[in-house]
Amino acid sequence: MRARKAFIQNHPKKFEIAKKILEARKNKKCITFSSTIKQAESFGSGYVLHSKKSEKQNKETLEAFNNATSGVLHSSKAVNQGVDVPGLSVGIILSVDSSKITKQQRKGRICRFEEGKEAELFTVVLRNTQEYN
């Protein structure tokens, strides 16, 4: 069961789709929500925030991202709650979480009111899997 879940969460198609979404939104501030640190780091570009970095490193990463006018912040669970990331307008969920609280927190990172802002939230799932259901 774990192997199947890991396969679904790390399927290459998910990254391919996420990269296409990000490519089409280069001038926006985006965030990806991954299931693991390895997955968050696998994008190869952008800012990465996760629990294996020191608090100081994450603070510096977040500060640099917040000061940028556009870019991508990749995270596993480190940004789900208690972190303010202003200016986000695009979110990509690569790992579905059954927790209603986590879903709300992720939406909340993107759907904060800012004058003139349009928010987009994508959930990338594989068809014919439990994740899709």
C-alpha positions as CSV (number, residue, x, y, z in Angstrom):
1,M,0.0,0.0,0.0
2,R,2.8,2.4,0.9
3,A,4.6,1.7,-2.4
4,R,1.4,2.4,-4.3
5,K,0.9,5.7,-2.5
6,A,4.5,6.7,-3.0
7,F,4.2,5.9,-6.7
8,I,1.1,8.0,-7.1
9,Q,2.5,10.9,-5.1
10,N,5.7,11.0,-7.1
11,H,4.4,10.2,-10.6
12,P,6.5,12.1,-13.2
13,K,3.3,13.3,-15.0
14,K,2.4,15.3,-11.9
15,F,5.7,17.2,-12.2
16,E,5.3,17.6,-15.9
17,I,1.9,19.2,-15.5
18,A,3.1,21.4,-12.5
19,K,6.0,22.7,-14.6
20,K,3.7,23.6,-17.5
21,I,1.4,25.5,-15.1
22,L,4.4,27.3,-13.6
23,E,5.9,28.0,-17.1
24,A,2.6,29.7,-18.1
25,R,2.7,31.9,-15.0
26,K,6.3,33.1,-14.8
27,N,5.3,36.6,-13.8
28,K,3.3,35.4,-10.7
29,K,4.1,34.3,-7.2
30,C,3.4,30.6,-7.0
31,I,3.6,27.8,-4.4
32,T,3.7,24.1,-4.7
33,F,2.6,21.7,-2.0
34,S,4.4,18.4,-2.1
35,S,4.1,15.3,0.1
36,T,7.8,15.0,0.8
37,I,10.9,17.1,1.1
38,K,12.5,15.1,-1.8
39,Q,9.5,16.0,-4.0
40,A,9.7,19.7,-3.1
41,E,13.4,19.7,-3.9
42,S,13.1,17.8,-7.1
43,F,11.8,20.8,-9.1
44,G,15.4,22.1,-9.4
45,S,14.5,25.8,-9.5
46,G,12.8,28.3,-7.2
47,Y,12.8,28.6,-3.4
48,V,12.5,25.5,-1.2
49,L,11.1,25.6,2.3
50,H,11.0,22.5,4.5
51,S,11.4,21.1,8.0
52,K,14.9,19.7,7.5
53,K,16.3,23.2,7.0
54,S,17.2,25.2,10.1
55,E,14.7,27.9,11.3
56,K,17.2,30.5,10.1
57,Q,17.5,29.0,6.7
58,N,13.8,28.8,6.2
59,K,13.4,32.4,7.5
60,E,16.0,33.6,4.9
61,T,14.3,31.6,2.2
62,L,10.9,33.0,3.0
63,E,12.3,36.5,3.2
64,A,13.9,36.2,-0.2
65,F,10.8,34.9,-1.7
66,N,8.6,37.5,-0.1
67,N,10.9,40.2,-1.5
68,A,10.7,38.8,-5.0
69,T,8.1,40.1,-7.5
70,S,7.6,36.6,-8.9
71,G,8.8,33.1,-8.5
72,V,8.0,29.7,-7.0
73,L,8.1,28.5,-3.4
74,H,8.2,24.7,-3.1
75,S,7.3,23.2,0.2
76,S,6.3,20.0,1.8
77,K,4.3,20.5,5.0
78,A,6.3,23.5,6.3
79,V,3.9,26.1,4.8
80,N,0.6,24.4,5.6
81,Q,0.0,26.5,8.8
82,G,1.4,29.5,10.7
83,V,3.4,31.0,7.8
84,D,2.4,34.2,6.1
85,V,3.3,34.4,2.4
86,P,1.9,37.6,0.9
87,G,1.4,38.0,-2.8
88,L,0.8,34.4,-3.7
89,S,-1.7,34.0,-6.6
90,V,-1.0,30.5,-7.8
91,G,-1.0,27.2,-5.8
92,I,-0.3,23.7,-7.0
93,I,-1.2,20.8,-4.8
94,L,0.8,17.7,-5.8
95,S,-0.2,15.6,-2.9
96,V,-3.8,15.2,-1.8
97,D,-4.3,15.2,1.9
98,S,-7.5,13.9,3.4
99,S,-7.4,16.4,6.3
100,K,-10.0,19.1,5.9
101,I,-7.8,21.5,8.0
102,T,-4.8,21.0,5.7
103,K,-7.0,21.6,2.6
104,Q,-8.3,24.9,4.1
105,Q,-4.8,26.0,5.2
106,R,-3.5,25.4,1.7
107,K,-6.3,27.3,0.1
108,G,-5.8,30.1,2.6
109,R,-2.2,30.6,1.4
110,I,-3.6,31.5,-2.1
111,C,-7.0,32.9,-1.5
112,R,-6.2,36.0,0.6
113,F,-7.8,39.2,-0.5
114,E,-5.6,41.6,-2.3
115,E,-6.9,44.4,-4.5
116,G,-7.0,43.3,-8.1
117,K,-5.6,39.8,-7.4
118,E,-7.0,36.7,-9.1
119,A,-6.1,33.4,-7.4
120,E,-5.7,30.1,-9.0
121,L,-5.4,26.8,-7.2
122,F,-4.7,23.5,-9.0
123,T,-4.8,20.0,-7.6
124,V,-2.9,17.5,-9.7
125,V,-4.2,14.0,-9.3
126,L,-3.9,10.8,-11.4
127,R,-7.1,9.5,-12.9
128,N,-8.3,6.1,-11.8
129,T,-6.5,6.2,-8.5
130,Q,-7.8,6.6,-4.9
131,E,-6.4,10.1,-5.0
132,Y,-8.8,10.9,-7.9
133,N,-11.8,9.5,-6.0
